[in-house]
Amino acid sequence: MAKKRKIKRAPRGQWSKKDLNLLKKLFPVTATSKVAKKVGRKTDAVKKKASRMGLKKSKVYLRRIGRA
């Protein structure tokens, strides 16, 4: 059986610069659940961090999902 590769992350609760940059890039235009998978965190953690950073979903994204 093949071994699963572990995702390298910063210590619990801390966000690496790579994850923060990815969050800034993806959050406005990507579903939160997909961003969470990409950075290896729970959806609620991504929502909370994005909110603290002042990130919001773009108007284009909201229109695309039918919320604007």
mmJSON file of the N, C-alpha and C atoms, coordinates in Angstrom:
{"data_MODEL":{"atom_site":{
"group_PDB":["ATOM","ATOM","ATOM","ATOM","ATOM","ATOM","ATOM","ATOM","ATOM","ATOM","ATOM","ATOM","ATOM","ATOM","ATOM","ATOM","ATOM","ATOM","ATOM","ATOM","ATOM","ATOM","ATOM","ATOM","ATOM","ATOM","ATOM","ATOM","ATOM","ATOM","ATOM","ATOM","ATOM","ATOM","ATOM","ATOM","ATOM","ATOM","ATOM","ATOM","ATOM","ATOM","ATOM","ATOM","ATOM","ATOM","ATOM","ATOM","ATOM","ATOM","ATOM","ATOM","ATOM","ATOM","ATOM","ATOM","ATOM","ATOM","ATOM","ATOM","ATOM","ATOM","ATOM","ATOM","ATOM","ATOM","ATOM","ATOM","ATOM","ATOM","ATOM","ATOM","ATOM","ATOM","ATOM","ATOM","ATOM","ATOM","ATOM","ATOM","ATOM","ATOM","ATOM","ATOM","ATOM","ATOM","ATOM","ATOM","ATOM","ATOM","ATOM","ATOM","ATOM","ATOM","ATOM","ATOM","ATOM","ATOM","ATOM","ATOM","ATOM","ATOM","ATOM","ATOM","ATOM","ATOM","ATOM","ATOM","ATOM","ATOM","ATOM","ATOM","ATOM","ATOM","ATOM","ATOM","ATOM","ATOM","ATOM","ATOM","ATOM","ATOM","ATOM","ATOM","ATOM","ATOM","ATOM","ATOM","ATOM","ATOM","ATOM","ATOM","ATOM","ATOM","ATOM","ATOM","ATOM","ATOM","ATOM","ATOM","ATOM","ATOM","ATOM","ATOM","ATOM","ATOM","ATOM","ATOM","ATOM","ATOM","ATOM","ATOM","ATOM","ATOM","ATOM","ATOM","ATOM","ATOM","ATOM","ATOM","ATOM","ATOM","ATOM","ATOM","ATOM","ATOM","ATOM","ATOM","ATOM","ATOM","ATOM","ATOM","ATOM","ATOM","ATOM","ATOM","ATOM","ATOM","ATOM","ATOM","ATOM","ATOM","ATOM","ATOM","ATOM","ATOM","ATOM","ATOM","ATOM","ATOM","ATOM","ATOM","ATOM","ATOM","ATOM","ATOM","ATOM","ATOM","ATOM","ATOM","ATOM","ATOM","ATOM","ATOM"],
"id":[1,2,3,4,5,6,7,8,9,10,11,12,13,14,15,16,17,18,19,20,21,22,23,24,25,26,27,28,29,30,31,32,33,34,35,36,37,38,39,40,41,42,43,44,45,46,47,48,49,50,51,52,53,54,55,56,57,58,59,60,61,62,63,64,65,66,67,68,69,70,71,72,73,74,75,76,77,78,79,80,81,82,83,84,85,86,87,88,89,90,91,92,93,94,95,96,97,98,99,100,101,102,103,104,105,106,107,108,109,110,111,112,113,114,115,116,117,118,119,120,121,122,123,124,125,126,127,128,129,130,131,132,133,134,135,136,137,138,139,140,141,142,143,144,145,146,147,148,149,150,151,152,153,154,155,156,157,158,159,160,161,162,163,164,165,166,167,168,169,170,171,172,173,174,175,176,177,178,179,180,181,182,183,184,185,186,187,188,189,190,191,192,193,194,195,196,197,198,199,200,201,202,203,204],
"type_symbol":["N","C","C","N","C","C","N","C","C","N","C","C","N","C","C","N","C","C","N","C","C","N","C","C","N","C","C","N","C","C","N","C","C","N","C","C","N","C","C","N","C","C","N","C","C","N","C","C","N","C","C","N","C","C","N","C","C","N","C","C","N","C","C","N","C","C","N","C","C","N","C","C","N","C","C","N","C","C","N","C","C","N","C","C","N","C","C","N","C","C","N","C","C","N","C","C","N","C","C","N","C","C","N","C","C","N","C","C","N","C","C","N","C","C","N","C","C","N","C","C","N","C","C","N","C","C","N","C","C","N","C","C","N","C","C","N","C","C","N","C","C","N","C","C","N","C","C","N","C","C","N","C","C","N","C","C","N","C","C","N","C","C","N","C","C","N","C","C","N","C","C","N","C","C","N","C","C","N","C","C","N","C","C","N","C","C","N","C","C","N","C","C","N","C","C","N","C","C","N","C","C","N","C","C"],
"label_atom_id":["N","CA","C","N","CA","C","N","CA","C","N","CA","C","N","CA","C","N","CA","C","N","CA","C","N","CA","C","N","CA","C","N","CA","C","N","CA","C","N","CA","C","N","CA","C","N","CA","C","N","CA","C","N","CA","C","N","CA","C","N","CA","C","N","CA","C","N","CA","C","N","CA","C","N","CA","C","N","CA","C","N","CA","C","N","CA","C","N","CA","C","N","CA","C","N","CA","C","N","CA","C","N","CA","C","N","CA","C","N","CA","C","N","CA","C","N","CA","C","N","CA","C","N","CA","C","N","CA","C","N","CA","C","N","CA","C","N","CA","C","N","CA","C","N","CA","C","N","CA","C","N","CA","C","N","CA","C","N","CA","C","N","CA","C","N","CA","C","N","CA","C","N","CA","C","N","CA","C","N","CA","C","N","CA","C","N","CA","C","N","CA","C","N","CA","C","N","CA","C","N","CA","C","N","CA","C","N","CA","C","N","CA","C","N","CA","C","N","CA","C","N","CA","C","N","CA","C","N","CA","C","N","CA","C","N","CA","C"],
"label_alt_id":[null,null,null,null,null,null,null,null,null,null,null,null,null,null,null,null,null,null,null,null,null,null,null,null,null,null,null,null,null,null,null,null,null,null,null,null,null,null,null,null,null,null,null,null,null,null,null,null,null,null,null,null,null,null,null,null,null,null,null,null,null,null,null,null,null,null,null,null,null,null,null,null,null,null,null,null,null,null,null,null,null,null,null,null,null,null,null,null,null,null,null,null,null,null,null,null,null,null,null,null,null,null,null,null,null,null,null,null,null,null,null,null,null,null,null,null,null,null,null,null,null,null,null,null,null,null,null,null,null,null,null,null,null,null,null,null,null,null,null,null,null,null,null,null,null,null,null,null,null,null,null,null,null,null,null,null,null,null,null,null,null,null,null,null,null,null,null,null,null,null,null,null,null,null,null,null,null,null,null,null,null,null,null,null,null,null,null,null,null,null,null,null,null,null,null,null,null,null,null,null,null,null,null,null],
"label_comp_id":["MET","MET","MET","ALA","ALA","ALA","LYS","LYS","LYS","LYS","LYS","LYS","ARG","ARG","ARG","LYS","LYS","LYS","ILE","ILE","ILE","LYS","LYS","LYS","ARG","ARG","ARG","ALA","ALA","ALA","PRO","PRO","PRO","ARG","ARG","ARG","GLY","GLY","GLY","GLN","GLN","GLN","TRP","TRP","TRP","SER","SER","SER","LYS","LYS","LYS","LYS","LYS","LYS","ASP","ASP","ASP","LEU","LEU","LEU","ASN","ASN","ASN","LEU","LEU","LEU","LEU","LEU","LEU","LYS","LYS","LYS","LYS","LYS","LYS","LEU","LEU","LEU","PHE","PHE","PHE","PRO","PRO","PRO","VAL","VAL","VAL","THR","THR","THR","ALA","ALA","ALA","THR","THR","THR","SER","SER","SER","LYS","LYS","LYS","VAL","VAL","VAL","ALA","ALA","ALA","LYS","LYS","LYS","LYS","LYS","LYS","VAL","VAL","VAL","GLY","GLY","GLY","ARG","ARG","ARG","LYS","LYS","LYS","THR","THR","THR","ASP","ASP","ASP","ALA","ALA","ALA","VAL","VAL","VAL","LYS","LYS","LYS","LYS","LYS","LYS","LYS","LYS","LYS","ALA","ALA","ALA","SER","SER","SER","ARG","ARG","ARG","MET","MET","MET","GLY","GLY","GLY","LEU","LEU","LEU","LYS","LYS","LYS","LYS","LYS","LYS","SER","SER","SER","LYS","LYS","LYS","VAL","VAL","VAL","TYR","TYR","TYR","LEU","LEU","LEU","ARG","ARG","ARG","ARG","ARG","ARG","ILE","ILE","ILE","GLY","GLY","GLY","ARG","ARG","ARG","ALA","ALA","ALA"],
"label_asym_id":["A","A","A","A","A","A","A","A","A","A","A","A","A","A","A","A","A","A","A","A","A","A","A","A","A","A","A","A","A","A","A","A","A","A","A","A","A","A","A","A","A","A","A","A","A","A","A","A","A","A","A","A","A","A","A","A","A","A","A","A","A","A","A","A","A","A","A","A","A","A","A","A","A","A","A","A","A","A","A","A","A","A","A","A","A","A","A","A","A","A","A","A","A","A","A","A","A","A","A","A","A","A","A","A","A","A","A","A","A","A","A","A","A","A","A","A","A","A","A","A","A","A","A","A","A","A","A","A","A","A","A","A","A","A","A","A","A","A","A","A","A","A","A","A","A","A","A","A","A","A","A","A","A","A","A","A","A","A","A","A","A","A","A","A","A","A","A","A","A","A","A","A","A","A","A","A","A","A","A","A","A","A","A","A","A","A","A","A","A","A","A","A","A","A","A","A","A","A","A","A","A","A","A","A"],
"label_entity_id":["1","1","1","1","1","1","1","1","1","1","1","1","1","1","1","1","1","1","1","1","1","1","1","1","1","1","1","1","1","1","1","1","1","1","1","1","1","1","1","1","1","1","1","1","1","1","1","1","1","1","1","1","1","1","1","1","1","1","1","1","1","1","1","1","1","1","1","1","1","1","1","1","1","1","1","1","1","1","1","1","1","1","1","1","1","1","1","1","1","1","1","1","1","1","1","1","1","1","1","1","1","1","1","1","1","1","1","1","1","1","1","1","1","1","1","1","1","1","1","1","1","1","1","1","1","1","1","1","1","1","1","1","1","1","1","1","1","1","1","1","1","1","1","1","1","1","1","1","1","1","1","1","1","1","1","1","1","1","1","1","1","1","1","1","1","1","1","1","1","1","1","1","1","1","1","1","1","1","1","1","1","1","1","1","1","1","1","1","1","1","1","1","1","1","1","1","1","1","1","1","1","1","1","1"],
"label_seq_id":[1,1,1,2,2,2,3,3,3,4,4,4,5,5,5,6,6,6,7,7,7,8,8,8,9,9,9,10,10,10,11,11,11,12,12,12,13,13,13,14,14,14,15,15,15,16,16,16,17,17,17,18,18,18,19,19,19,20,20,20,21,21,21,22,22,22,23,23,23,24,24,24,25,25,25,26,26,26,27,27,27,28,28,28,29,29,29,30,30,30,31,31,31,32,32,32,33,33,33,34,34,34,35,35,35,36,36,36,37,37,37,38,38,38,39,39,39,40,40,40,41,41,41,42,42,42,43,43,43,44,44,44,45,45,45,46,46,46,47,47,47,48,48,48,49,49,49,50,50,50,51,51,51,52,52,52,53,53,53,54,54,54,55,55,55,56,56,56,57,57,57,58,58,58,59,59,59,60,60,60,61,61,61,62,62,62,63,63,63,64,64,64,65,65,65,66,66,66,67,67,67,68,68,68],
"pdbx_PDB_ins_code":[null,null,null,null,null,null,null,null,null,null,null,null,null,null,null,null,null,null,null,null,null,null,null,null,null,null,null,null,null,null,null,null,null,null,null,null,null,null,null,null,null,null,null,null,null,null,null,null,null,null,null,null,null,null,null,null,null,null,null,null,null,null,null,null,null,null,null,null,null,null,null,null,null,null,null,null,null,null,null,null,null,null,null,null,null,null,null,null,null,null,null,null,null,null,null,null,null,null,null,null,null,null,null,null,null,null,null,null,null,null,null,null,null,null,null,null,null,null,null,null,null,null,null,null,null,null,null,null,null,null,null,null,null,null,null,null,null,null,null,null,null,null,null,null,null,null,null,null,null,null,null,null,null,null,null,null,null,null,null,null,null,null,null,null,null,null,null,null,null,null,null,null,null,null,null,null,null,null,null,null,null,null,null,null,null,null,null,null,null,null,null,null,null,null,null,null,null,null,null,null,null,null,null,null],
"Cartn_x":[0.841,0.0,0.893,0.53,1.304,1.108,2.178,2.103,1.48,0.692,0.134,1.189,1.289,2.213,1.534,2.235,1.687,1.959,0.987,1.133,1.948,3.009,3.812,3.089,2.87,2.171,2.938,2.608,3.173,2.598,3.211,2.651,1.182,0.462,-0.984,-1.388,-2.331,-2.851,-2.096,-0.867,-0.092,-0.208,-0.223,-0.331,1.022,1.477,2.745,2.524,3.614,3.514,2.943,3.317,2.82,1.293,0.792,-0.656,-1.38,-0.794,-1.409,-1.486,-0.416,-0.417,-1.454,-1.551,-2.539,-3.95,-4.165,-5.462,-5.824,-4.884,-5.122,-5.477,-4.806,-5.013,-6.333,-6.629,-7.764,-9.088,-9.067,-10.317,-11.345,-10.973,-11.994,-12.705,-12.069,-12.632,-12.871,-12.697,-12.813,-13.701,-14.422,-15.262,-14.398,-14.9,-14.152,-13.743,-14.611,-14.278,-13.078,-12.967,-11.832,-10.545,-10.65,-9.485,-9.013,-9.96,-9.63,-8.884,-9.339,-8.656,-7.241,-7.118,-5.83,-4.793,-5.226,-4.283,-4.271,-5.108,-5.099,-5.668,-6.734,-7.364,-8.863,-9.525,-10.985,-11.589,-12.784,-13.477,-13.664,-14.051,-14.26,-12.973,-11.843,-10.559,-10.232,-10.545,-10.293,-11.2,-12.478,-13.408,-12.945,-12.541,-12.125,-10.857,-9.892,-8.637,-8.876,-9.699,-10.006,-10.691,-11.593,-12.292,-11.312,-10.415,-9.422,-8.467,-8.252,-7.377,-8.135,-9.447,-10.258,-10.567,-10.437,-10.707,-12.206,-12.688,-14.099,-14.193,-15.314,-15.558,-15.759,-15.255,-15.378,-16.806,-17.168,-18.501,-18.686,-17.618,-17.677,-18.005,-17.329,-17.58,-19.014,-19.459,-20.814,-21.868,-21.633,-22.545,-22.584,-21.401,-21.297,-22.072,-22.133,-22.877,-24.316,-24.683,-26.05,-26.406,-25.411,-25.671,-25.493,-25.361,-25.198,-26.124],
"Cartn_y":[-1.176,0.0,1.247,2.2,3.438,4.299,4.952,5.836,7.163,7.724,9.054,10.085,11.095,12.176,13.157,13.557,14.55,15.942,16.807,18.199,18.912,19.572,20.332,21.62,21.847,23.046,23.689,24.912,25.614,24.979,25.235,24.689,25.046,24.235,24.387,25.834,26.31,27.654,28.737,28.463,29.477,29.243,30.32,30.254,30.581,29.766,30.042,31.176,31.802,32.88,32.342,31.119,30.498,30.346,29.871,29.707,31.048,32.065,33.392,33.976,33.802,34.3,33.566,32.248,31.457,31.9,32.176,32.637,33.981,34.909,36.219,36.074,35.149,34.96,34.246,33.188,32.335,32.724,33.242,33.471,34.304,35.418,36.24,35.562,34.584,34.018,32.511,31.896,30.44,30.09,28.984,28.518,28.296,28.69,28.596,27.152,26.211,24.805,24.352,24.847,24.494,25.136,26.381,27.058,26.291,25.871,25.131,23.837,23.124,21.893,22.191,23.255,23.615,23.953,24.631,25.01,24.012,22.975,21.925,22.359,23.15,23.638,23.48,23.64,23.55,24.814,24.64,25.755,26.934,26.658,27.743,28.511,27.815,28.482,29.432,28.996,29.833,31.058,30.863,31.998,33.017,32.517,33.415,34.179,33.488,34.147,35.176,34.824,35.759,37.005,36.812,37.943,38.844,38.236,39.019,39.768,39.216,39.876,40.888,40.951,41.895,41.432,40.138,39.6,39.369,39.612,39.389,38.704,38.058,37.435,38.55,38.333,39.344,39.379,40.507,40.647,39.65,39.405,38.444,37.049,36.65,35.338,35.247,36.264,36.265,36.207,36.911,36.869,35.458,34.865,33.535,32.484,32.638,31.665,32.122,33.268,33.743,34.466,35.146,35.849,37.355,37.868,39.319,39.872],
"Cartn_z":[0.0,0.0,0.0,-0.807,-0.913,0.33,0.728,1.887,1.484,2.389,2.151,2.515,1.675,1.998,2.919,3.942,4.871,4.338,4.495,4.09,5.163,4.757,5.715,6.045,7.325,7.788,8.914,9.167,10.313,11.576,12.727,13.974,14.126,14.864,15.007,15.302,14.515,14.72,13.974,13.591,12.874,11.38,10.65,9.198,8.592,7.661,6.981,5.975,5.567,4.568,3.264,2.922,1.695,1.764,2.916,3.087,3.07,3.681,3.692,2.28,1.513,0.135,-0.708,-0.492,-1.211,-0.83,0.44,0.91,0.262,0.232,-0.396,-1.87,-2.542,-3.975,-4.274,-3.534,-3.865,-3.222,-2.009,-1.272,-2.035,-2.652,-3.325,-4.492,-5.131,-6.363,-6.327,-5.171,-5.052,-3.873,-3.983,-2.883,-1.639,-0.491,0.749,1.042,0.749,1.006,0.173,-1.058,-1.911,-1.399,-0.932,-0.364,0.872,1.7,2.923,2.594,1.598,1.186,0.71,-0.053,-0.638,0.444,1.51,2.571,3.727,3.645,4.664,6.003,5.958,7.184,7.092,8.224,8.255,7.643,7.102,6.455,7.408,8.642,9.608,9.886,9.919,10.154,8.997,7.792,6.604,6.631,6.96,7.041,8.069,9.226,10.307,9.934,9.352,8.98,7.88,6.898,5.816,6.368,7.301,7.909,8.656,9.41,10.162,9.244,8.049,7.079,6.234,6.394,5.634,4.222,3.963,2.637,2.46,1.259,0.938,-0.407,-0.636,-1.934,-2.96,-4.171,-5.216,-5.759,-6.342,-6.942,-8.078,-8.816,-9.925,-9.384,-8.316,-7.72,-7.201,-6.484,-5.935,-7.032,-8.13,-9.272,-9.88,-9.96,-10.554,-9.771,-8.441,-7.637,-7.371,-7.961,-7.869,-6.587,-5.976,-4.728,-4.837,-6.032,-6.167,-7.234],
"occupancy":[1.0,1.0,1.0,1.0,1.0,1.0,1.0,1.0,1.0,1.0,1.0,1.0,1.0,1.0,1.0,1.0,1.0,1.0,1.0,1.0,1.0,1.0,1.0,1.0,1.0,1.0,1.0,1.0,1.0,1.0,1.0,1.0,1.0,1.0,1.0,1.0,1.0,1.0,1.0,1.0,1.0,1.0,1.0,1.0,1.0,1.0,1.0,1.0,1.0,1.0,1.0,1.0,1.0,1.0,1.0,1.0,1.0,1.0,1.0,1.0,1.0,1.0,1.0,1.0,1.0,1.0,1.0,1.0,1.0,1.0,1.0,1.0,1.0,1.0,1.0,1.0,1.0,1.0,1.0,1.0,1.0,1.0,1.0,1.0,1.0,1.0,1.0,1.0,1.0,1.0,1.0,1.0,1.0,1.0,1.0,1.0,1.0,1.0,1.0,1.0,1.0,1.0,1.0,1.0,1.0,1.0,1.0,1.0,1.0,1.0,1.0,1.0,1.0,1.0,1.0,1.0,1.0,1.0,1.0,1.0,1.0,1.0,1.0,1.0,1.0,1.0,1.0,1.0,1.0,1.0,1.0,1.0,1.0,1.0,1.0,1.0,1.0,1.0,1.0,1.0,1.0,1.0,1.0,1.0,1.0,1.0,1.0,1.0,1.0,1.0,1.0,1.0,1.0,1.0,1.0,1.0,1.0,1.0,1.0,1.0,1.0,1.0,1.0,1.0,1.0,1.0,1.0,1.0,1.0,1.0,1.0,1.0,1.0,1.0,1.0,1.0,1.0,1.0,1.0,1.0,1.0,1.0,1.0,1.0,1.0,1.0,1.0,1.0,1.0,1.0,1.0,1.0,1.0,1.0,1.0,1.0,1.0,1.0,1.0,1.0,1.0,1.0,1.0,1.0],
"B_iso_or_equiv":[0.0,0.0,0.0,0.0,0.0,0.0,0.0,0.0,0.0,0.0,0.0,0.0,0.0,0.0,0.0,0.0,0.0,0.0,0.0,0.0,0.0,0.0,0.0,0.0,0.0,0.0,0.0,0.0,0.0,0.0,0.0,0.0,0.0,0.0,0.0,0.0,0.0,0.0,0.0,0.0,0.0,0.0,0.0,0.0,0.0,0.0,0.0,0.0,0.0,0.0,0.0,0.0,0.0,0.0,0.0,0.0,0.0,0.0,0.0,0.0,0.0,0.0,0.0,0.0,0.0,0.0,0.0,0.0,0.0,0.0,0.0,0.0,0.0,0.0,0.0,0.0,0.0,0.0,0.0,0.0,0.0,0.0,0.0,0.0,0.0,0.0,0.0,0.0,0.0,0.0,0.0,0.0,0.0,0.0,0.0,0.0,0.0,0.0,0.0,0.0,0.0,0.0,0.0,0.0,0.0,0.0,0.0,0.0,0.0,0.0,0.0,0.0,0.0,0.0,0.0,0.0,0.0,0.0,0.0,0.0,0.0,0.0,0.0,0.0,0.0,0.0,0.0,0.0,0.0,0.0,0.0,0.0,0.0,0.0,0.0,0.0,0.0,0.0,0.0,0.0,0.0,0.0,0.0,0.0,0.0,0.0,0.0,0.0,0.0,0.0,0.0,0.0,0.0,0.0,0.0,0.0,0.0,0.0,0.0,0.0,0.0,0.0,0.0,0.0,0.0,0.0,0.0,0.0,0.0,0.0,0.0,0.0,0.0,0.0,0.0,0.0,0.0,0.0,0.0,0.0,0.0,0.0,0.0,0.0,0.0,0.0,0.0,0.0,0.0,0.0,0.0,0.0,0.0,0.0,0.0,0.0,0.0,0.0,0.0,0.0,0.0,0.0,0.0,0.0],
"pdbx_formal_charge":[null,null,null,null,null,null,null,null,null,null,null,null,null,null,null,null,null,null,null,null,null,null,null,null,null,null,null,null,null,null,null,null,null,null,null,null,null,null,null,null,null,null,null,null,null,null,null,null,null,null,null,null,null,null,null,null,null,null,null,null,null,null,null,null,null,null,null,null,null,null,null,null,null,null,null,null,null,null,null,null,null,null,null,null,null,null,null,null,null,null,null,null,null,null,null,null,null,null,null,null,null,null,null,null,null,null,null,null,null,null,null,null,null,null,null,null,null,null,null,null,null,null,null,null,null,null,null,null,null,null,null,null,null,null,null,null,null,null,null,null,null,null,null,null,null,null,null,null,null,null,null,null,null,null,null,null,null,null,null,null,null,null,null,null,null,null,null,null,null,null,null,null,null,null,null,null,null,null,null,null,null,null,null,null,null,null,null,null,null,null,null,null,null,null,null,null,null,null,null,null,null,null,null,null],
"auth_seq_id":[1,1,1,2,2,2,3,3,3,4,4,4,5,5,5,6,6,6,7,7,7,8,8,8,9,9,9,10,10,10,11,11,11,12,12,12,13,13,13,14,14,14,15,15,15,16,16,16,17,17,17,18,18,18,19,19,19,20,20,20,21,21,21,22,22,22,23,23,23,24,24,24,25,25,25,26,26,26,27,27,27,28,28,28,29,29,29,30,30,30,31,31,31,32,32,32,33,33,33,34,34,34,35,35,35,36,36,36,37,37,37,38,38,38,39,39,39,40,40,40,41,41,41,42,42,42,43,43,43,44,44,44,45,45,45,46,46,46,47,47,47,48,48,48,49,49,49,50,50,50,51,51,51,52,52,52,53,53,53,54,54,54,55,55,55,56,56,56,57,57,57,58,58,58,59,59,59,60,60,60,61,61,61,62,62,62,63,63,63,64,64,64,65,65,65,66,66,66,67,67,67,68,68,68],
"auth_comp_id":["MET","MET","MET","ALA","ALA","ALA","LYS","LYS","LYS","LYS","LYS","LYS","ARG","ARG","ARG","LYS","LYS","LYS","ILE","ILE","ILE","LYS","LYS","LYS","ARG","ARG","ARG","ALA","ALA","ALA","PRO","PRO","PRO","ARG","ARG","ARG","GLY","GLY","GLY","GLN","GLN","GLN","TRP","TRP","TRP","SER","SER","SER","LYS","LYS","LYS","LYS","LYS","LYS","ASP","ASP","ASP","LEU","LEU","LEU","ASN","ASN","ASN","LEU","LEU","LEU","LEU","LEU","LEU","LYS","LYS","LYS","LYS","LYS","LYS","LEU","LEU","LEU","PHE","PHE","PHE","PRO","PRO","PRO","VAL","VAL","VAL","THR","THR","THR","ALA","ALA","ALA","THR","THR","THR","SER","SER","SER","LYS","LYS","LYS","VAL","VAL","VAL","ALA","ALA","ALA","LYS","LYS","LYS","LYS","LYS","LYS","VAL","VAL","VAL","GLY","GLY","GLY","ARG","ARG","ARG","LYS","LYS","LYS","THR","THR","THR","ASP","ASP","ASP","ALA","ALA","ALA","VAL","VAL","VAL","LYS","LYS","LYS","LYS","LYS","LYS","LYS","LYS","LYS","ALA","ALA","ALA","SER","SER","SER","ARG","ARG","ARG","MET","MET","MET","GLY","GLY","GLY","LEU","LEU","LEU","LYS","LYS","LYS","LYS","LYS","LYS","SER","SER","SER","LYS","LYS","LYS","VAL","VAL","VAL","TYR","TYR","TYR","LEU","LEU","LEU","ARG","ARG","ARG","ARG","ARG","ARG","ILE","ILE","ILE","GLY","GLY","GLY","ARG","ARG","ARG","ALA","ALA","ALA"],
"auth_asym_id":["A","A","A","A","A","A","A","A","A","A","A","A","A","A","A","A","A","A","A","A","A","A","A","A","A","A","A","A","A","A","A","A","A","A","A","A","A","A","A","A","A","A","A","A","A","A","A","A","A","A","A","A","A","A","A","A","A","A","A","A","A","A","A","A","A","A","A","A","A","A","A","A","A","A","A","A","A","A","A","A","A","A","A","A","A","A","A","A","A","A","A","A","A","A","A","A","A","A","A","A","A","A","A","A","A","A","A","A","A","A","A","A","A","A","A","A","A","A","A","A","A","A","A","A","A","A","A","A","A","A","A","A","A","A","A","A","A","A","A","A","A","A","A","A","A","A","A","A","A","A","A","A","A","A","A","A","A","A","A","A","A","A","A","A","A","A","A","A","A","A","A","A","A","A","A","A","A","A","A","A","A","A","A","A","A","A","A","A","A","A","A","A","A","A","A","A","A","A","A","A","A","A","A","A"],
"auth_atom_id":["N","CA","C","N","CA","C","N","CA","C","N","CA","C","N","CA","C","N","CA","C","N","CA","C","N","CA","C","N","CA","C","N","CA","C","N","CA","C","N","CA","C","N","CA","C","N","CA","C","N","CA","C","N","CA","C","N","CA","C","N","CA","C","N","CA","C","N","CA","C","N","CA","C","N","CA","C","N","CA","C","N","CA","C","N","CA","C","N","CA","C","N","CA","C","N","CA","C","N","CA","C","N","CA","C","N","CA","C","N","CA","C","N","CA","C","N","CA","C","N","CA","C","N","CA","C","N","CA","C","N","CA","C","N","CA","C","N","CA","C","N","CA","C","N","CA","C","N","CA","C","N","CA","C","N","CA","C","N","CA","C","N","CA","C","N","CA","C","N","CA","C","N","CA","C","N","CA","C","N","CA","C","N","CA","C","N","CA","C","N","CA","C","N","CA","C","N","CA","C","N","CA","C","N","CA","C","N","CA","C","N","CA","C","N","CA","C","N","CA","C","N","CA","C","N","CA","C","N","CA","C","N","CA","C","N","CA","C"],
"pdbx_PDB_model_num":[1,1,1,1,1,1,1,1,1,1,1,1,1,1,1,1,1,1,1,1,1,1,1,1,1,1,1,1,1,1,1,1,1,1,1,1,1,1,1,1,1,1,1,1,1,1,1,1,1,1,1,1,1,1,1,1,1,1,1,1,1,1,1,1,1,1,1,1,1,1,1,1,1,1,1,1,1,1,1,1,1,1,1,1,1,1,1,1,1,1,1,1,1,1,1,1,1,1,1,1,1,1,1,1,1,1,1,1,1,1,1,1,1,1,1,1,1,1,1,1,1,1,1,1,1,1,1,1,1,1,1,1,1,1,1,1,1,1,1,1,1,1,1,1,1,1,1,1,1,1,1,1,1,1,1,1,1,1,1,1,1,1,1,1,1,1,1,1,1,1,1,1,1,1,1,1,1,1,1,1,1,1,1,1,1,1,1,1,1,1,1,1,1,1,1,1,1,1,1,1,1,1,1,1]
}}}
